[in-house]
Amino acid sequence: MKAGVLQVVPERDPRILFDKVVSYYFRNGFPIPISAKEFQEGLLTRFTEDDGMFFLPE
């Protein structure tokens, strides 16, 4: 929140989060263990979603 308005944080976007996961696995020579759809479904079950961004419970 900034001045009472929710600010969009691109790093919390599910597509950006998945890109970071893929780049980590790719840089380290590991196979990508999950599809983008599976990753985004997992975000919905594990984290709090607000305005398209994902947050830890606290």
Secondary structure, 3 states (H helix, E strand, C coil): CECCECCCCHHHCHHHHHHHHHHHHHHCCCCCCCCHHHHHHHHHHHCEEECCEEECCC
